[in-house]
Amino acid sequence: MRIKPKMCREQQAIQLAIAENDPLQSRRDVAIAAAEAWGREALQAEKREAGSVGLRDRLDAEITLEFAQEADLERNDNAR
């Protein structure tokens, strides 16, 4: 399952709120790091939704196509 940009931005906002309001510095530091990570993930999710395809996605598509082609060949051979 892929994470949607909206969810990433919501989580980023939650972490930023924690970073602003938590009384403990260590928790504020963790929340800032988490907000930055959610922001990076949001950018990746936006790229995915915009149609940018990463290397892993391209490789997965190539492997899936190869399996589909092999299955077609087997079906054609069995139909004879």
Secondary structure, DSSP 8 states (H G I E B T S, - for coil): ----HHHHHHHHHHHHHHHHH-S-HHHHHHHHHHHHHHHHHHHHHHHHHHT---HHHHHHHHHHHHHHHHHHHHHHHHH-
